């Protein structure tokens, strides 16, 4: 199964580098994505801990055509994705 643009997913962080975090999509064994450091809340809010292996995150898909697909854990991006899908208020 391929992931779709603006889709929401639950993921688990599997590796962290200074540029972002590699994540595995929960329930899709072997499906990975990448969260750039600027698309994780810790980049914008110093009270939020940076990502660590094992962290569970709720994300939206920004670019499914990239390898690995680019994801965002920012609530603002998730809200935009919902509006684009016609979900929520």
N, C-alpha and C positions, 0 to 999 in steps of 0.2 A: 504494500500500500504506500502510495506517495503522499506526502504532506502537501497541503494547499496554502496559497497565499492568504494571509490573515487568519488562518486556523489557530485555535488555542490548543495548547498541549501542556501536559504535566511532564516534567523532565527531572533527571537526577544528574548533578554535576559529577563528571568522572575524572576531569583533569583541569588544572588551572595554570595559566601562564600570565605574564605581565600584560598581554594584549587582550585577554578574555578567557572564557571558559568553554571547554568541550562538554557537551551534555548528551546523555542517552535518553531518548523518548520513552517514557514509561509505557509498558504494554506493547512496545514495538521493538522487541529484542534485536539489537544490531542496527537500529536507526539512530544516527547521531546528528547533532546540530552544533552550532557555535554561537555564543553570546559575546559580542564585542564588549570590552570593558565599559564603554559608554552606554551600553544598553542594559547594564545591571544597576540597580538602585544605589549601590555603594559608591558609584562614581559621583553621584549628585548629592548624597546625604551621608556625611561622615559618621552619623549615628547608626548607619546600617553596616553590618559586617560584610567584608568582601566575600565572594563565593569561595567555598571549600568543597573538596571532594566529599560526596555523600549528601550535600544539600539538595533538598527538593524545591523546585521552582515551578511557578505557573508562568507560561510564556505565550507569545504569539509569533507567528511566522512572518518575517519581513521579506525574505527572498528565498523561495524554495528552489530556485534554479542554481544557486551556488552550491559548491561542494566543499564542506558540508553546508546545509541550509543555514541561513542567518536568522537568528531568533532575537526577541527582546523580552526582558523581564520587567520593563518599565510599565507601570499602570497606565500612563498616558497612551503608550503605543497599543496596549491591550484595549483600551477604550476606543481608540481610533479603529482598530480592527473590528470591534463589535459594531460600530456605526457603519463601517463599509459592508459588513455582512447583514446589516439590518436587524441586529440583535440588541436588545436592551433599550434603555432610554437615553 
